[in-house]
Structures are given as C-alpha cells and as structure tokens.
Amino acid sequence: MIISVCANLNEIFDQGRNFKWIKPCKCPRCGSVRLWGHGFVLAYFDGFSQGLLLRRFRCADCNCIIRMKPGGYFPRFRAGIAKIRTCLCLRLLTGNWCKDLSRSRQRHWLAALKRRSIAFFSVREQLTDAFDRLMRMNQIPVSRAI
C-alpha cells in the first residue's frame, strides 16, 4: 500500500536514511496502531541519477506493508503528475513532444489516456478534459490497466 506524503525529493535525496518520515498513526487497511519500521526501498524519480530511499512500515496485525511516497506522483511512475499533464497538453496543442523526456514514455502516456478515455466515457472527448475528469474520479489517467 502506498501513502502519499508531503515531502521534498531534494531533501530525501540529500538526507537518505536520515530523512524524518512521519509515521502513519494507523494502518490504512485494518486501523491498527501497531506499525513497525520495515526498512527502506529504492525508488527512481525523474531528475535524479540514482534511487531515493523511501520509508516502509509494516502493520503487526494484518501484515500490510505501507510505503511512503512523496505526493504529486502516481504509483509506479517516475514523472510527476504535473509533468505528465504538461507533456500531454503540449503534444495535444502543438503536436510537439516535450524535449526533456523520452518520446516513447510520452507516447505510452498518450495511448493510455486515449484508451482510458474511451473506456470510461465511451465517447471521445477532449483528452485534457478526460485527464482532469479521471483525476477527479481517483483514477490514474495514464495507466495501461483498465
């Protein structure tokens, strides 16, 4: 399970294991307050040459593993939500790809957005509007899973 927290990536990078992560007050799955530290996991983000150490906790009652992740990122995505939306808007408005990210990643995002837009709304609507609507529905607009 991933919990988004307010954290600065640069501080996490600089401080590594010494970064002060805020421990969740209870388990999001079962509500237990018995959470234990469960080490760190490497996660990769755009703009960093190496992985950042993200804190994990484990619930002693239901064995749920909770991973802390800075807010503004979809689960399993290296690029921030705002960057993904900006790249897609640039492509849809001008026909150009963002220069600082690979085209193949951006093509995957666009194809996934088109597919999810059709799957959820059954009619083709403006893709930027579909992105925002899917976000309001707590969906990941650029996920390949339907």
Backbone bond lengths (Angstrom), bond angles and torsions (degrees), N, CA, C in turn:
res aa  C-N    CA-C-N  psi(-1)  N-CA   C-N-CA  omega(-1)  CA-C   N-CA-C  phi
1 M - - - 1.439 - - 1.525 107.65 -
2 I 1.304 116.72 138.86 1.462 121.79 -177.93 1.520 108.79 -112.55
3 I 1.324 115.61 131.17 1.461 121.39 175.61 1.523 107.85 -114.62
4 S 1.319 116.72 124.62 1.457 121.27 176.67 1.520 109.44 -81.47
5 V 1.323 115.29 133.50 1.461 120.87 179.79 1.520 108.88 -129.77
6 C 1.301 115.48 159.53 1.455 121.01 176.47 1.522 107.74 -81.09
7 A 1.321 116.30 107.19 1.462 121.00 -178.95 1.522 108.89 -150.54
8 N 1.316 115.83 149.26 1.448 122.61 -179.48 1.528 108.92 -95.12
9 L 1.320 117.15 124.87 1.457 120.98 -178.48 1.524 112.50 -60.82
10 N 1.327 116.90 -37.82 1.468 119.66 179.61 1.525 111.46 -63.74
11 E 1.329 117.03 -39.18 1.467 120.11 177.69 1.533 110.66 -66.76
12 I 1.317 117.12 -40.77 1.467 120.47 177.97 1.524 109.71 -62.31
13 F 1.321 116.40 -42.24 1.461 121.26 179.68 1.535 110.78 -63.65
14 D 1.332 116.69 -46.78 1.465 121.14 -177.41 1.526 112.53 -67.69
15 Q 1.329 117.09 -42.12 1.464 120.73 -173.10 1.523 113.81 -90.24
16 G 1.319 117.86 -21.16 1.464 121.25 178.67 1.526 112.05 57.85
17 R 1.330 116.67 -125.29 1.472 121.50 -178.40 1.530 112.49 -68.44
18 N 1.310 117.79 -17.48 1.463 121.02 -178.53 1.529 113.09 -84.12
19 F 1.328 117.74 -4.52 1.464 119.96 178.27 1.526 108.59 -62.64
20 K 1.322 116.52 136.09 1.472 121.99 -177.65 1.531 110.22 -86.96
21 W 1.324 114.83 95.04 1.464 120.65 176.49 1.523 109.03 -80.40
22 I 1.307 116.51 141.65 1.460 121.18 177.33 1.528 107.76 -85.71
23 K 1.320 114.85 121.97 1.463 120.85 -179.38 1.529 109.24 -73.57
24 P 1.336 117.78 133.57 1.472 119.51 176.43 1.530 110.16 -60.78
25 C 1.320 116.57 145.48 1.465 119.74 -178.05 1.530 111.85 -75.04
26 K 1.348 116.90 -24.58 1.465 119.93 178.20 1.518 109.53 -154.59
27 C 1.301 114.70 163.71 1.468 121.05 179.24 1.536 108.98 -71.90
28 P 1.335 118.13 130.00 1.456 119.56 179.16 1.526 113.74 -68.87
29 R 1.328 117.47 -19.87 1.462 120.32 -179.22 1.529 111.78 -85.23
30 C 1.343 117.10 -53.61 1.468 119.45 -172.92 1.531 113.98 -111.93
31 G 1.326 117.95 -11.61 1.460 120.71 178.88 1.518 114.31 85.90
32 S 1.311 118.54 3.29 1.459 121.84 179.87 1.531 110.39 -67.47
33 V 1.311 115.98 149.12 1.459 120.77 177.51 1.526 111.69 -97.45
34 R 1.331 117.14 0.42 1.464 120.99 -178.72 1.531 109.96 -89.35
35 L 1.328 115.56 82.86 1.458 121.90 178.21 1.515 109.03 -110.43
36 W 1.321 115.88 134.69 1.455 122.40 -178.63 1.523 109.30 -118.59
37 G 1.313 115.72 150.62 1.453 120.10 173.79 1.519 109.78 -62.45
38 H 1.322 117.25 138.41 1.462 121.16 -177.51 1.531 110.58 -129.56
39 G 1.319 115.81 31.30 1.453 120.73 175.73 1.509 113.88 82.43
40 F 1.328 114.14 -157.91 1.452 121.77 -175.87 1.523 109.56 -129.26
41 V 1.311 115.86 160.13 1.454 121.91 176.16 1.529 107.59 -135.65
42 L 1.325 116.37 141.93 1.463 120.46 177.63 1.526 109.63 -78.46
43 A 1.316 115.47 136.15 1.461 121.39 174.73 1.524 107.49 -135.33
44 Y 1.293 115.75 142.53 1.460 120.76 -175.99 1.523 109.90 -107.18
45 F 1.335 115.26 137.69 1.451 122.70 -179.40 1.521 108.84 -131.09
46 D 1.326 116.06 149.34 1.461 119.94 176.04 1.523 109.55 -60.46
47 G 1.321 115.87 140.84 1.454 120.88 178.22 1.517 114.13 94.12
48 F 1.328 117.51 -3.89 1.463 121.48 179.74 1.522 108.86 -123.87
49 S 1.326 115.43 133.05 1.459 120.31 -175.54 1.529 112.85 -78.06
50 Q 1.316 116.76 -16.56 1.466 119.98 178.79 1.525 109.79 -136.90
51 G 1.319 115.13 168.31 1.453 120.51 -177.65 1.517 112.44 -69.40
52 L 1.329 115.99 151.51 1.461 122.69 176.10 1.515 108.39 -103.47
53 L 1.323 116.31 143.93 1.461 120.89 -179.18 1.525 109.70 -85.84
54 L 1.327 116.02 116.83 1.457 122.11 177.89 1.520 108.81 -105.57
55 R 1.320 117.06 138.45 1.468 123.86 -175.82 1.519 110.86 -76.48
56 R 1.342 114.63 144.73 1.465 121.25 174.37 1.522 109.35 -124.62
57 F 1.318 114.32 150.51 1.465 122.19 174.84 1.518 107.83 -130.03
58 R 1.319 116.06 156.41 1.459 121.57 178.50 1.507 109.39 -128.77
59 C 1.320 116.15 134.03 1.459 121.57 176.27 1.520 108.28 -80.31
60 A 1.326 116.62 127.96 1.462 121.14 -178.57 1.527 111.99 -72.55
61 D 1.331 118.06 -20.32 1.464 120.94 -176.58 1.529 113.74 -91.54
62 C 1.338 117.63 -45.10 1.473 119.19 -177.09 1.529 112.71 -110.95
63 N 1.322 117.22 0.84 1.470 123.88 179.52 1.526 114.11 62.79
64 C 1.308 117.69 20.01 1.463 122.00 177.53 1.532 108.86 -68.83
65 I 1.325 116.62 133.35 1.459 121.97 175.61 1.526 107.25 -96.68
66 I 1.315 116.30 124.80 1.459 122.66 -177.17 1.518 107.74 -111.93
67 R 1.319 116.73 122.35 1.463 121.22 178.18 1.515 108.94 -108.60
68 M 1.314 115.74 130.44 1.453 121.36 177.68 1.532 108.10 -84.93
69 K 1.321 116.42 139.26 1.462 120.50 179.22 1.524 108.63 -142.97
70 P 1.319 118.11 138.64 1.468 119.39 177.41 1.522 111.37 -58.54
71 G 1.317 116.22 142.71 1.458 121.12 179.58 1.523 111.37 -66.17
72 G 1.313 116.57 161.40 1.451 121.42 178.44 1.509 114.09 91.34
73 Y 1.326 117.33 9.05 1.461 122.53 -179.86 1.519 109.22 -129.68
74 F 1.333 115.79 139.66 1.455 120.11 171.32 1.522 108.71 -74.94
75 P 1.331 117.89 151.26 1.467 119.02 173.45 1.532 110.55 -58.72
76 R 1.329 115.93 136.59 1.458 123.93 178.05 1.524 114.30 67.62
77 F 1.319 118.54 20.82 1.462 122.26 176.49 1.521 109.47 -120.42
78 R 1.317 116.13 137.92 1.461 122.20 -179.90 1.516 112.33 -84.59
79 A 1.307 117.22 -28.69 1.460 122.39 -178.35 1.524 109.74 -91.45
80 G 1.312 115.47 148.61 1.463 120.58 178.39 1.518 111.65 -72.27
81 I 1.315 115.69 158.84 1.465 121.42 -179.21 1.525 110.58 -59.91
82 A 1.324 116.91 -44.26 1.463 120.72 -178.88 1.525 111.11 -63.18
83 K 1.325 117.29 -39.15 1.464 121.16 179.52 1.527 110.60 -66.94
84 I 1.312 116.99 -41.24 1.470 120.69 178.60 1.525 109.97 -61.90
85 R 1.329 115.77 -46.59 1.470 119.62 -179.34 1.528 110.87 -63.88
86 T 1.325 117.22 -41.31 1.464 121.37 179.07 1.522 111.20 -61.46
87 C 1.322 116.76 -44.92 1.471 120.81 179.69 1.525 110.87 -62.88
88 L 1.327 117.04 -42.83 1.459 120.25 -179.70 1.531 111.09 -66.88
89 C 1.320 116.88 -41.94 1.469 119.95 178.59 1.521 111.28 -63.25
90 L 1.324 116.45 -40.79 1.465 120.31 177.95 1.526 110.33 -59.68
91 R 1.317 116.40 -45.42 1.464 120.60 -179.65 1.527 111.48 -64.34
92 L 1.331 116.28 -43.50 1.460 119.92 -176.75 1.530 112.06 -71.02
93 L 1.319 117.32 -33.10 1.467 120.39 -177.31 1.523 113.18 -85.78
94 T 1.328 117.52 -39.36 1.466 120.23 -173.77 1.522 113.71 -112.26
95 G 1.322 117.31 -17.56 1.452 120.37 -175.51 1.517 113.42 84.08
96 N 1.329 117.63 2.64 1.463 122.17 -179.46 1.523 110.47 -103.82
97 W 1.330 115.20 149.93 1.461 121.03 175.09 1.523 109.31 -89.93
98 C 1.327 116.55 155.59 1.472 121.29 172.53 1.526 107.96 -63.25
99 K 1.302 116.21 138.55 1.467 120.82 -176.28 1.527 112.83 -78.60
100 D 1.336 118.19 -26.78 1.470 120.18 -172.22 1.529 114.35 -90.47
101 L 1.334 118.41 -0.18 1.464 121.85 176.10 1.520 109.29 -126.84
102 S 1.311 116.01 155.27 1.463 119.11 -178.49 1.534 110.71 -67.06
103 R 1.317 114.29 144.21 1.461 119.92 179.70 1.519 111.73 -64.88
104 S 1.325 116.46 -35.32 1.464 118.86 -176.92 1.526 110.88 -63.27
105 R 1.338 118.46 -40.40 1.465 120.32 177.07 1.520 110.73 -63.38
106 Q 1.320 115.68 -43.55 1.462 119.80 -179.31 1.525 111.18 -65.88
107 R 1.325 116.99 -36.37 1.478 119.69 176.74 1.524 110.78 -65.33
108 H 1.329 116.76 -38.60 1.469 120.13 176.86 1.528 110.36 -62.27
109 W 1.318 116.56 -43.72 1.470 119.91 179.46 1.527 110.68 -61.53
110 L 1.324 116.72 -45.45 1.461 120.44 -178.12 1.526 111.30 -65.57
111 A 1.327 117.46 -43.53 1.467 120.46 178.73 1.522 110.90 -63.01
112 A 1.326 116.93 -41.06 1.467 120.43 179.46 1.530 110.70 -66.40
113 L 1.328 116.69 -39.69 1.469 119.78 178.86 1.521 110.64 -64.04
114 K 1.321 117.28 -42.98 1.477 120.17 178.16 1.523 110.50 -61.02
115 R 1.323 115.41 -45.25 1.468 120.32 -178.12 1.522 111.84 -63.96
116 R 1.322 116.63 -44.47 1.473 119.88 -179.59 1.525 111.34 -70.01
117 S 1.312 116.97 -34.54 1.458 120.59 178.00 1.526 110.62 -61.55
118 I 1.306 116.09 -45.19 1.468 120.22 179.01 1.528 110.67 -68.01
119 A 1.336 116.89 -39.68 1.464 120.56 -178.26 1.524 112.01 -67.05
120 F 1.316 117.57 -39.58 1.463 120.22 -175.68 1.522 112.72 -86.84
121 F 1.314 117.43 -35.57 1.459 119.82 -172.84 1.518 112.77 -111.93
122 S 1.307 118.79 -5.44 1.461 128.37 176.34 1.528 114.90 55.58
123 V 1.292 118.15 -15.10 1.460 120.74 172.37 1.518 107.05 -116.96
124 R 1.284 115.20 149.92 1.460 118.75 -179.17 1.520 108.68 -79.01
125 E 1.313 116.57 115.31 1.453 120.62 177.09 1.513 108.84 -113.59
126 Q 1.306 117.15 174.38 1.457 120.79 176.97 1.517 108.55 -53.39
127 L 1.312 117.16 128.86 1.454 120.18 -174.79 1.524 112.79 -67.79
128 T 1.325 117.46 -31.60 1.474 118.38 176.67 1.529 109.90 -67.58
129 D 1.323 117.31 -37.97 1.464 120.69 176.02 1.528 110.51 -67.11
130 A 1.333 116.28 -38.78 1.468 120.38 178.33 1.530 110.03 -63.42
131 F 1.332 117.76 -40.23 1.465 121.82 177.53 1.536 109.44 -57.64
132 D 1.327 116.22 -49.35 1.465 120.52 -178.39 1.524 111.76 -65.66
133 R 1.332 116.73 -40.75 1.464 119.83 179.05 1.519 112.03 -64.27
134 L 1.320 116.66 -42.45 1.469 120.23 177.93 1.529 110.88 -64.42
135 M 1.316 117.08 -37.13 1.469 120.12 176.42 1.536 110.52 -61.96
136 R 1.325 116.42 -43.15 1.468 120.01 178.84 1.525 111.85 -64.54
137 M 1.342 116.57 -25.97 1.461 121.80 178.41 1.529 111.66 -86.60
138 N 1.350 117.37 7.52 1.467 123.53 -177.43 1.524 112.21 60.63
139 Q 1.322 116.06 34.63 1.459 122.77 175.45 1.517 108.11 -104.98
140 I 1.322 116.56 156.68 1.456 121.30 173.61 1.527 106.17 -92.56
141 P 1.330 117.88 108.41 1.466 120.61 -172.89 1.525 114.29 -62.79
142 V 1.322 118.08 -26.34 1.457 120.85 -175.94 1.510 112.99 -107.95
143 S 1.324 117.43 18.81 1.457 121.70 178.21 1.516 109.50 -79.03
144 R 1.316 116.92 143.18 1.455 121.08 179.07 1.532 111.77 -79.77
145 A 1.328 117.66 -16.57 1.464 121.07 -179.95 1.528 109.63 -82.80
146 I 1.310 115.91 141.61 1.474 119.85 176.55 1.511 108.58 -106.34
